[in-house]
Amino acid sequence: MTRAVTLAEIADDAVLTVDSTNSRIGIGSTQPTEKLDVVGVVSATSFFGSGANLTGITAGATLSAGSGDQRVVVTSLTSGTMTSAATDAELTYNSTSNTLSATTFSGALTGNVTGNASGSSGSCSGNSATATVATNAQGLTGTPDITVRNIIGVGATLSGVLTYEDVTNIDSVGIVTARTGIKVLAGGINAVGVVTATLGVQVGSGQSFGANGPTAVYYGDGSNLSGISAGISTTASSPSANTVVTLNLSTAQHHDLTLTAGITTITCSGGSFGDSHSVVISQPSSGIATVGFSTFFLFPSGATPSMSTGSGKVDLVSFVVKRVGVGGTQLLASAGLNYSN
């Protein structure tokens, strides 16, 4: 080495070499190529000056504002100086929409969540998965289902089928279908329109309404019903003089005749065995009406009574159907005469 000086009294020349020609010092190097050429590790309490030419060192992160989707820097270190870092394409932050996005979230979610929660699969579950404060549930979706224990609100609008276990009030502008039935424990049913029951209506434990084709049928005790004619139908007529009056025993049980002066003959048609009938015969206010009966009427002792004559006279003929059809009709009759009108 040209003009190399070995300081033998300080150390071995293999340890410390001074190149005075090039103004270089070598430590562990006999041919230094830099001002201070060290072969080995340099340890010091501090360093000063530019470190731009140093290699193998992770430079400090440069921060700058950005927009759109930006990668989030992640590191495996939990303390100390960050010496390595990486980014993940599945975890991004959008500074424009202020949204943090990831393909999967795992672990407990605590605190308040605002905005919309949506997804095409998966679920939200757990004993503590309860929303205690919610000001806006807009955009809540899920596939295939969202299970909610309670919904409390002013109203709910559903386009599909509502399946429920217990509700306080149902207000529907369409049709409410209860597949098992409707049970009213208190308050009764207040229907403004028409209530239609296709199979029947049960009232209490013994009374019910049913259907017999197009006819409604009542079953049970009807003693408290009002406005019902108890199986008695009537007819009233004013026959012309000198006519035959036919009483239809199949359509009425009571018959009222107001006669016209002349001769009137009374006969009948129809009827059923055991039916009871009555005929009230009123004389005209002027003139005399003579009354006769067909052979269907059988009076006591075979004698046909003579009806009262005179203005306003009233007679009553009562009879029971003994026989109809084959053999001819027989009516067992009796007469009450001369009632005052």
C-alpha positions as CSV (number, residue, x, y, z in Angstrom):
1,M,0.0,0.0,0.0
2,T,1.4,3.4,-1.1
3,R,2.3,5.6,1.8
4,A,0.2,3.4,4.1
5,V,1.0,3.9,7.8
6,T,0.7,1.1,10.3
7,L,0.2,2.1,13.9
8,A,1.7,-1.0,15.4
9,E,1.8,0.5,18.8
10,I,-2.0,1.1,18.7
11,A,-3.2,-2.1,17.1
12,D,-2.4,-4.8,14.6
13,D,-2.4,-3.6,11.0
14,A,-5.2,-6.1,10.2
15,V,-7.3,-4.3,12.7
16,L,-6.6,-0.6,12.0
17,T,-5.0,0.7,8.8
18,V,-4.4,4.4,8.0
19,D,-4.0,5.4,4.3
20,S,-2.5,8.9,4.6
21,T,-2.2,9.2,0.8
22,N,-6.0,9.0,0.2
23,S,-6.9,10.1,3.7
24,R,-8.7,6.9,4.5
25,I,-9.0,4.7,7.6
26,G,-9.8,1.0,7.5
27,I,-11.1,-0.9,10.4
28,G,-10.9,-4.6,9.7
29,S,-9.8,-3.6,6.2
30,T,-6.1,-3.2,5.1
31,Q,-7.2,-1.4,1.9
32,P,-9.9,1.1,2.8
33,T,-11.9,2.4,-0.2
34,E,-13.9,5.1,1.7
35,K,-13.0,7.8,4.2
36,L,-14.0,5.2,6.9
37,D,-14.2,1.7,5.7
38,V,-15.5,-0.7,8.4
39,V,-15.7,-4.4,7.9
40,G,-18.2,-5.5,10.6
41,V,-20.8,-3.8,12.7
42,V,-20.7,-0.1,13.6
43,S,-22.3,0.7,17.0
44,A,-22.9,4.2,18.2
45,T,-25.3,6.1,20.5
46,S,-26.3,8.3,17.6
47,F,-25.6,9.1,14.0
48,F,-25.7,12.5,12.2
49,G,-25.8,13.5,8.6
50,S,-27.4,12.2,5.5
51,G,-28.4,8.6,5.3
52,A,-29.6,8.7,1.7
53,N,-27.0,6.2,0.5
54,L,-27.7,3.6,3.2
55,T,-29.3,0.4,2.0
56,G,-31.4,-2.3,3.8
57,I,-33.4,0.3,5.7
58,T,-37.2,0.8,5.4
59,A,-37.7,4.5,4.7
60,G,-40.3,6.4,6.7
61,A,-43.9,6.5,5.3
62,T,-44.8,9.5,3.2
63,L,-48.4,10.7,3.9
64,S,-50.5,12.4,1.3
65,A,-54.2,13.1,0.8
66,G,-56.1,10.9,-1.7
67,S,-59.5,10.2,-3.1
68,G,-61.5,7.2,-4.2
69,D,-60.6,3.7,-3.0
70,Q,-57.3,3.6,-1.1
71,R,-55.5,0.7,0.4
72,V,-55.2,0.5,4.2
73,V,-51.6,-0.1,5.4
74,V,-51.3,-3.2,7.7
75,T,-48.4,-4.5,9.8
76,S,-47.7,-7.4,12.0
77,L,-46.1,-5.3,14.7
78,T,-48.0,-4.5,17.9
79,S,-45.4,-2.0,19.4
80,G,-42.1,-0.4,18.6
81,T,-40.9,1.0,15.2
82,M,-42.7,-0.3,12.1
83,T,-40.0,-1.9,9.9
84,S,-42.3,-3.7,7.4
85,A,-45.8,-2.9,6.0
86,A,-48.2,-4.2,3.4
87,T,-51.6,-3.5,1.9
88,D,-54.6,-5.8,1.3
89,A,-56.7,-5.5,-1.8
90,E,-59.8,-6.8,0.2
91,L,-59.6,-3.9,2.7
92,T,-60.1,-0.4,1.3
93,Y,-61.2,3.0,2.5
94,N,-63.0,5.4,0.2
95,S,-62.4,9.0,1.3
96,T,-65.1,10.3,-1.0
97,S,-68.0,8.3,0.5
98,N,-66.2,7.8,3.9
99,T,-66.7,4.1,3.6
100,L,-64.6,1.2,4.9
101,S,-65.0,-1.9,2.8
102,A,-64.0,-5.5,3.3
103,T,-65.1,-8.8,1.9
104,T,-65.6,-10.4,5.3
105,F,-66.1,-9.2,8.9
106,S,-65.5,-11.5,11.8
107,G,-65.9,-11.0,15.6
108,A,-68.2,-9.0,17.8
109,L,-69.7,-5.8,16.6
110,T,-70.2,-3.2,19.4
111,G,-71.3,0.4,19.4
112,N,-73.8,2.2,17.1
113,V,-74.1,1.4,13.4
114,T,-75.7,4.1,11.1
115,G,-76.6,3.7,7.5
116,N,-77.6,0.6,5.6
117,A,-76.6,-3.0,6.4
118,S,-77.0,-5.3,3.4
119,G,-75.7,-8.5,1.9
120,S,-76.6,-11.4,-0.4
121,S,-75.7,-14.1,2.0
122,G,-74.8,-14.8,5.6
123,S,-76.6,-13.7,8.8
124,C,-76.4,-11.5,11.8
125,S,-76.9,-13.5,15.0
126,G,-75.9,-13.8,18.6
127,N,-77.3,-13.1,22.1
128,S,-76.2,-9.5,22.0
129,A,-77.2,-8.8,18.4
130,T,-79.8,-6.2,19.5
131,A,-80.3,-2.7,18.0
132,T,-81.2,-0.6,21.1
133,V,-81.3,2.7,19.2
134,A,-82.4,3.1,15.6
135,T,-83.4,6.3,13.9
136,N,-83.5,4.9,10.3
137,A,-83.8,1.3,9.2
138,Q,-83.9,2.2,5.5
139,G,-82.3,-0.4,3.2
140,L,-82.4,-3.3,5.6
141,T,-82.2,-6.4,3.3
142,G,-81.1,-10.0,3.6
143,T,-81.2,-13.3,1.7
144,P,-83.0,-15.5,2.3
145,D,-84.6,-14.1,5.4
146,I,-84.3,-11.5,8.1
147,T,-85.5,-12.7,11.5
148,V,-86.7,-10.0,13.9
149,R,-88.1,-10.7,17.4
150,N,-90.2,-7.5,17.7
151,I,-91.1,-4.7,15.4
152,I,-92.4,-1.6,17.1
153,G,-93.5,1.4,15.0
154,V,-96.3,3.5,13.7
155,G,-96.9,1.3,10.7
156,A,-95.4,-1.4,8.5
157,T,-95.9,-1.8,4.8
158,L,-95.3,-5.3,3.4
159,S,-95.7,-6.4,-0.2
160,G,-95.6,-10.2,0.6
161,V,-97.0,-12.4,3.3
162,L,-96.8,-11.4,7.0
163,T,-96.3,-14.3,9.3
164,Y,-96.7,-13.5,13.0
165,E,-97.3,-15.1,16.4
166,D,-98.9,-12.2,18.3
167,V,-99.9,-8.7,17.3
168,T,-102.0,-6.0,19.0
169,N,-103.7,-4.4,16.0
170,I,-104.1,-5.3,12.3
171,D,-105.2,-2.6,9.9
172,S,-105.4,-3.9,6.4
173,V,-106.8,-2.2,3.2
174,G,-106.9,-5.7,1.6
175,I,-107.9,-9.2,2.7
176,V,-106.6,-10.6,6.0
177,T,-106.4,-14.4,5.8
178,A,-106.2,-16.5,9.1
179,R,-105.6,-20.1,8.1
180,T,-106.3,-21.6,11.5
181,G,-109.0,-19.2,12.6
182,I,-109.7,-16.0,14.4
183,K,-110.1,-16.0,18.2
184,V,-111.5,-12.9,19.9
185,L,-110.9,-12.9,23.7
186,A,-112.4,-9.5,24.6
187,G,-114.0,-6.5,23.0
188,G,-116.0,-8.5,20.3
189,I,-116.0,-8.0,16.6
190,N,-117.0,-4.6,15.2
191,A,-117.8,-5.0,11.5
192,V,-118.8,-1.9,9.5
193,G,-119.4,-3.9,6.3
194,V,-120.7,-7.4,5.6
195,V,-119.3,-10.4,7.4
196,T,-119.3,-13.5,5.1
197,A,-118.9,-16.9,6.6
198,T,-119.0,-19.7,4.0
199,L,-119.1,-22.7,6.4
200,G,-121.1,-21.3,9.4
201,V,-121.0,-19.1,12.5
202,Q,-120.8,-20.6,16.0
203,V,-122.5,-18.5,18.7
204,G,-121.8,-19.6,22.3
205,S,-121.7,-23.4,22.9
206,G,-125.0,-24.4,21.3
207,Q,-126.2,-21.9,18.7
208,S,-124.8,-21.7,15.2
209,F,-125.7,-20.6,11.7
210,G,-124.9,-22.8,8.8
211,A,-125.6,-23.1,5.1
212,N,-128.0,-25.4,3.3
213,G,-127.3,-24.6,-0.3
214,P,-128.3,-20.9,-0.9
215,T,-130.4,-21.0,2.3
216,A,-129.1,-20.0,5.8
217,V,-130.1,-22.4,8.5
218,Y,-130.2,-21.6,12.2
219,Y,-129.4,-24.4,14.7
220,G,-130.1,-24.2,18.5
221,D,-132.5,-22.4,20.7
222,G,-134.4,-19.6,18.9
223,S,-136.7,-18.6,21.8
224,N,-135.0,-15.1,22.1
225,L,-135.3,-14.3,18.4
226,S,-137.7,-11.5,17.4
227,G,-139.3,-10.4,14.2
228,I,-139.8,-14.0,13.0
229,S,-143.2,-15.4,12.0
230,A,-143.4,-18.8,13.9
231,G,-144.1,-20.9,10.8
232,I,-147.5,-19.4,10.0
233,S,-148.2,-17.8,6.6
234,T,-151.4,-16.1,5.6
235,T,-153.4,-15.2,2.5
236,A,-156.1,-12.6,2.1
237,S,-158.5,-12.1,-0.8
238,S,-161.8,-10.5,-1.8
239,P,-163.4,-12.9,-4.4
240,S,-165.9,-11.7,-6.9
241,A,-169.6,-12.8,-6.6
242,N,-170.6,-16.2,-7.8
243,T,-167.0,-17.7,-8.0
244,V,-165.2,-20.7,-6.6
245,V,-162.4,-19.8,-4.2
246,T,-159.5,-22.4,-4.0
247,L,-157.4,-22.2,-0.9
248,N,-153.8,-23.3,-1.5
249,L,-153.0,-25.3,1.7
250,S,-149.3,-25.7,0.7
251,T,-148.6,-22.0,0.8
252,A,-150.6,-20.7,3.8
253,Q,-152.1,-21.9,7.0
254,H,-154.5,-19.0,7.6
255,H,-156.9,-17.7,5.0
256,D,-158.9,-14.4,5.1
257,L,-161.9,-14.0,2.8
258,T,-164.0,-10.8,2.4
259,L,-167.0,-11.8,0.3
260,T,-169.0,-10.0,-2.3
261,A,-172.8,-10.3,-2.4
262,G,-173.7,-13.5,-4.3
263,I,-172.7,-17.2,-4.0
264,T,-169.2,-18.2,-3.1
265,T,-168.0,-21.8,-3.0
266,I,-164.8,-22.7,-1.1
267,T,-162.6,-25.6,-2.1
268,C,-158.8,-26.3,-1.6
269,S,-155.6,-27.7,-3.2
270,G,-152.3,-29.1,-1.8
271,G,-151.7,-29.6,1.9
272,S,-150.1,-32.2,4.0
273,F,-151.4,-34.7,6.5
274,G,-151.9,-33.2,10.0
275,D,-151.7,-29.6,8.9
276,S,-154.0,-27.2,10.7
277,H,-155.8,-24.3,8.9
278,S,-158.2,-21.6,9.6
279,V,-160.5,-19.5,7.3
280,V,-162.1,-16.2,8.4
281,I,-165.2,-15.4,6.3
282,S,-166.4,-11.8,6.4
283,Q,-169.8,-10.8,5.0
284,P,-170.0,-7.7,2.7
285,S,-171.1,-4.4,4.1
286,S,-174.2,-4.5,1.8
287,G,-176.0,-7.4,0.3
288,I,-176.0,-11.0,1.2
289,A,-173.3,-13.5,0.4
290,T,-174.2,-17.2,0.5
291,V,-171.2,-19.6,1.3
292,G,-170.9,-23.2,0.2
293,F,-168.1,-25.8,0.7
294,S,-166.7,-28.6,-1.5
295,T,-167.0,-32.2,-0.6
296,F,-163.5,-32.0,0.8
297,F,-164.9,-30.4,4.0
298,L,-166.3,-32.9,6.5
299,F,-168.3,-31.2,9.3
300,P,-169.6,-32.9,12.5
301,S,-172.6,-35.2,11.9
302,G,-172.2,-34.6,8.2
303,A,-174.2,-31.3,8.4
304,T,-172.7,-28.3,6.6
305,P,-173.3,-25.2,8.8
306,S,-175.1,-22.2,7.3
307,M,-172.8,-19.2,7.4
308,S,-174.0,-15.9,9.0
309,T,-175.6,-13.3,6.7
310,G,-175.8,-9.6,7.2
311,S,-173.6,-6.6,7.1
312,G,-170.2,-7.1,8.9
313,K,-171.0,-10.7,10.1
314,V,-167.8,-12.8,10.6
315,D,-167.5,-16.6,10.7
316,L,-164.5,-18.9,11.5
317,V,-163.9,-22.3,9.9
318,S,-161.1,-24.4,11.3
319,F,-160.0,-27.7,9.9
320,V,-157.2,-30.4,10.0
321,V,-156.0,-32.2,6.9
322,K,-156.9,-35.9,7.4
323,R,-156.0,-37.1,3.9
324,V,-154.7,-35.9,0.6
325,G,-153.9,-37.6,-2.7
326,V,-155.2,-41.0,-3.5
327,G,-158.8,-41.4,-2.3
328,G,-159.5,-37.7,-2.3
329,T,-158.8,-34.9,0.2
330,Q,-160.5,-35.0,3.5
331,L,-160.6,-32.0,5.9
332,L,-162.1,-32.4,9.4
333,A,-163.8,-29.0,9.9
334,S,-165.7,-27.1,12.5
335,A,-167.3,-23.6,12.4
336,G,-167.7,-20.7,14.8
337,L,-170.6,-18.5,13.6
338,N,-171.8,-14.9,13.9
339,Y,-168.8,-13.1,15.3
340,S,-169.3,-9.3,15.3
341,N,-167.0,-7.3,13.2
